[in-house]
Amino acid sequence: MHFLGGTALGLGARCIDRARSIRRLEPRTMHLEKALDALNLRRVKVDEKTGACEVSFRWTPRSLSLVGMFWGGVQLAWGFALVHYIFYGLFASIFIYAYGRHDWRVLAACVAAIALYLPSFLDGSEFKLGRPWDALRTHPIWALSQAYFPARLIRTTPPLDPEKKYVFGWHPHGILILSRIHVYGGVWEALFPGVDVRVLGASPMFKVPGCREICLWMGAVDAGRKTAERVLRAGKSMAVYPGGSVEIFDTDPNSRETRCHLTRRKGFVRLAIAHGASLVPVFVFGEKRCYRRLNVPSKIRHWLLRTLKIPLIVFWGRWFTWYPIASPQTVVFGAPIDAPALAAGTEPTEAQVDELHARYTAAVVDLYEKHKADAGYGPEETLKIV
């Protein structure tokens, strides 16, 4: 009893200490948020007649001032760490190998950390509703990255009904899907208040330590059909990239043709009909200009993609790293397309899927043509649906 009592008192003391440390941390967090808000990087404009909304970013600090240099350094450090998140597990492995083999205490600490991490790694959150960390996802620090490009997001309609479900189809995929960054920091909530969304991500992303956590925290789940159905059955909306990994190889900064793989991609349409969700076309302009790339032989690429589900592409941004080249990006959200109502216990017919798919494809093309000039694309730029 004495041991149990002492343990309880010890745990209680640690909880109190932790609460005190959190209270000490909160003012610092508030100071950071206030400092970021003071930069005034984000602008929100609402059209009172149409209900359309535009969220835009611009870099306001003067580059040669001390304030500008400080925030420029913060932006670089944050962005560089963020874009290389897929390597976090590799960096940890290198650390363990470099220091653990020489010091048993470091090795023991690393083994203990791995043992504590394993339950989280194996909990299957990606097959459920994910593990979103809203405090991080909505933190204003994302504005530093959004202002770097800079980004502009346009909702072409009045606010969507939060009581309904939606399937947002993003086009094209891009190399690293940089456009996803632009809806963080409270931007999604400004554009689509009350619409709770999950992003379908490629399965390998959840197998890499570090990368897995970033994906889950940002609201991503596995792109499998069962997971997508679970999301929609829970009354949530979802974001999909119908073109998938194959569109990575069509992301060419030197090409005047944008290719979207959509002709045979009908699974997301079938899901929308089956669960009574509306389709929302989304087009991303400018992301293809953020990286340079080297063409890998198609036979090797196709084998890796078909066999290991790994898209092999050699690309680089600034300083031959993955830090992207600053290029203005515009993300346009089209009007929702309602799915046909189904009788209870019935499945969508091929005719229903084809008809809705055709309407959706036409909406994607229309979105591109209407907004390409405003997004900085010249008349020579074209869209090809394949």
N, C-alpha and C positions, 0 to 999 in steps of 0.2 A: 504493500500500500504506500509505504514511504517512497519507493521508487516511482510508482505510478504518479503519485502526487507531485514529486519533484519534476517528472517529465512534463506533466500538465503545466506546472508553473513555468518551466523552461520554455515550452511552446508558447504559452501566453506572453511571456516576456519578449520572445522573438517576434510575435505578431504585433505587439505594441511598438517595438523598435521599427518594424517594417512600415507600420502605419505612419510613424513619425517621419521616416525617410521619404515616404510617398508625399507627405504634406510639405516636406522641404523641397521636393522635386517639382511639385505643382507650380510654385511661383516661377521657377526657371522655365518650365514649359510655357506658362502664360506669357512670360517675357519674350520668348522666341516667337510665339504666335502674334503678339502685338508688333514685334519688330518686322515680321514678314508682312503683316497687314499694312504697316506703315509704308512699305515699298510701293503699295498700290499697283501691283502687277496685273491685276485682273479687272476687266470691265464687263458689265452685264447690261445688255440693251434689249428691251422688250418692245415689240411693235404693238401698240395699243389696238390697231385696227384688225390685224390678222392673228394676234396672239403668238406670233413667232418670237423666238428668243435667240440671241447671239451672245456667246461668252468668248471674249478675246483676251489675249495676253500681250504684253509688251515689256521689254526690259527698261526700267526707268532709271536705275542708278547711273550716274555719270561714270564712264569707264575709267577716267584718269583721276578721279577723286579717291580718297582713302576709303570712303564708304563703298564706292563702286568696286574697288579692288578687293575689299573684304568679302562682299557678297558674291563677287565673281569667283573668288576662291572657294566659297561655300558651295556655290552652284556646281563648280567643276568637281569638287570632292564628292558631293551628293550624287551627281549624275554619273560619275565614273564608277562609283561603288554600285549604284543601282543597275546599270546596264550590263555589268559583269556578274550578276547574281548567280548565273548558272555555274560559275566556277567556285562558289563558296565551299562546296564539299571537297573540291580538289585542293584548295588552299589549306583546308583543315587537315587533309591527309598529308600534305607536304610538311606541315608544322609537326604533326605527330611523328613522322619519319625522321625529320631533322633533329628534333629535341628529345623525343621519347626514347630513342635507341641509346642515348648517352646518359639519360637521367631517369631512373626508375620511378621517381616521384612524379615527373611530368607524364610518363607513360601511364602510371596508375590513375592520375587525375583524368587523363584523356579516356581511358577505359571506363572509368566511372561515369564520365559525361556521356559517353556513347550508350552505356547501359541505361542511363536516365532518359536518353533521347529515343531509344528504340520503341517504347510503347507509343509515342507520338508518331513515329515513322510508320508503324504498322497498324495504326488505328482505323485505317480505311476511310478517313474523312472525305477524301476526294470522290468516293463512291456514294456519299450521302449528300448533305447540303453544304459541304465545305466547312471552313473554320474562319470566317471573315473577321478581321480585326478592324472595326470601323474607325476607331480612334486614329489609327495609322493611315487608313485609306482616305480619310477626310481631312487629314492634317494639312494646313496651308503650306508646308514645306514643298509640296508637289508643284506649287506655282513657280518655283525656281526652274524646274525642268520645262514646264509649260511655256514659260517666257523665253527660254533659251532658243526655241526653234524659230519664231514663236508659233503658238497654236491658236486656232480659231474654231469654235464649234457652233453649228447652226442647227437649231430645231425649227423646221419649216412650218410647223403646225402649232395650234394652241396646246397647252399641257395635256398629256395623255391621262386617261382615266385610271387612277391607281387601283381601282377595283377589278380591272381587267388584266389579262395575261398577254405578254408580248414575246415574240421571238425576233430579236434584233440581228439581222444578217449584215456582217461587216465585210466590205470589199474595198480593195483587194487585201490579201493576207499580209503582204510585206515580209521583210526578212525577220525582224524582231518584234513586230506588232507594236511599234512605238506609240501608235495612236491610242492604245489602251491607257497610257499614262495621262492623257489629256482629260479623262473623265474623273480623275482622282482629285483630292483636295476640295471636295464639296461641289465639284462641277456637275457630276451626275445628279445630285440632289437639286441643283439649281435648274437643270434642264428637265428632269423627270421626277418631280417631288412625289414621294410615296410609292414609286415603282422599285420594288426589291428585285434585284437581278443577280444571276449567277453566270459566269463566263465558262464556256466549255473549252477545256485545254487538252492538248495532246498528252496521252498517258505517260510517255517517258519523262515529262516535266515533273511528275510526282514521284519519280524514282531517284531523283538526285537530291541528296541532303542540302539544305539551304535553299535551293531552287524550289523545292517542294513547299517550304514554309512561306516564301514570298508569294507563290501562286495561291495558296490557301488563304493567306491573310488578305489578299486582294480580291477575294470572292470567286476564285476559279474552282471548278470541279472537273472530274474526268469526262472526256467527250463521248463516252460510251452511251449507247441508246438507253440502257436501263437507268443510268444516272440522269440523263436528260428527262426521261419520263418521271422520275422521282421529283425533280425540280418543279416540273409543271404541275404534277399532282399536288404538290405542297402549296400551290397558288402563287408561285414565284415566276418571274420572267427570266429569260435567258438570252445570252449573246452568243452567236455562233460565227464561225468563219467558214462558210460553205466551200470556198476554194481549197482549204486545207493546206498542208505542207507543200503540195506540188506547186502552189503559186509562188513559193519562195524563189523558185528557179526562174520565174518570169519577171521578177523584180529587177529591172534593168534601168539604171539611171540615164543611160544613153539612148534608150529607145523612146520613140514618140508614140508607141502603142502600149496601152495598158490592157493586159489580158486578165479576164476573170473567168475562172473555171466554174461554170454554173449550169451548163446545158444538161448534164447528167446528175447534178447534185439535187436530189429531191427528197432526201430523208428528212431534212428539217421542215419541209413543207408538209409532209405527211404527219409529222409530230404536231405541227401547229393545228392542223385540221382535227386530229384525234383528240386534242386537249382544249379545243376552243380558243386558241391563242391567235392574236393578230400578228401579221408579219410586218416588220418595220425595216425598210432598206436603209443601209448606212454606207456612204461612200467616203473614202479617205483620199484626199489629194495631197501630193507632195512628199509622202513618206519614201517613195522610191529614190529620191535624190539624196537621202541621208547617208548612203553607203556606196562605196565602189566595190566591184566584184570581179572575180576571176572565174571564167567558165571551166568547170570540171567536166571531163568526158561523160557524155550522157549515159553510157552503159554502166559506168561505176555508180553514178548518181541513182539511176533507176533500180539497180540491184540493192543498194543500201536502203533506199526508201521502201522497196517492196519486201525485203527480207527482215531488216532490223527496224523499220519505221523511223529511220534517221535521215533527215534531209542534209546531204553533204553539200555545202556551198562555202567557198572561200571568199570572204568579204572583209572589208575594213572601213573604218571611219577616220576620225582625226588621229594623227600620230600612229597610224597602222594598228589602232586598237578598235574596240567595239564602241567607243564613245562617238556618237553620231555627228555628222556634219550638220551644222545649223542650216535648216531649210524650212521655210514657212509651210505649215501643215493646216489644212482645212478639213474638218470632219462635218459632213452634212447628214442630218437625219430626216428621212422622208416621211410621208404620211403613212399611217398604219393601214394595212390591207386586211380586212376582216376575212376570216376563214368561213366556209359554208358550214351551217349547222348540221350536226349529225343526229340521227335518231338514236335513242339509248341502246347500247349494246351492239352498235354497228361500227364497221371500220371504213376509213376513207376509200373510195373507189379510185381506180387509176384515172378515170376521166376527171374526177374532182381534183386530184393531185396535179394533173397536167394543166388544168385550167387555171388553178391558183398559181402554179409555178410560172406559167406564161405571163400572168398579170404582174407577178413579182419581178420577173426578168425585165419586162417593159418598164417597170418603175425604176429599176436600177439604172437602165440606160437613160431614162428621162432625167434622173437625178444628176447623172454625169454631164449630160449635154447642157442642162440649165445652169449648172454651177461651175463648169470648168473654167470659163473666162474669169469669173469673180475669184476663183481660187488660184489664178496665175498661170493657167494652162493656155497655150496659144492655139490658134485655129488648126495647126498641123497635128495637134494631139488627138488621138482617136482611142476609142474603147472597143475591144473585141471580146465578145462572149464566146467561150469555147467549152 
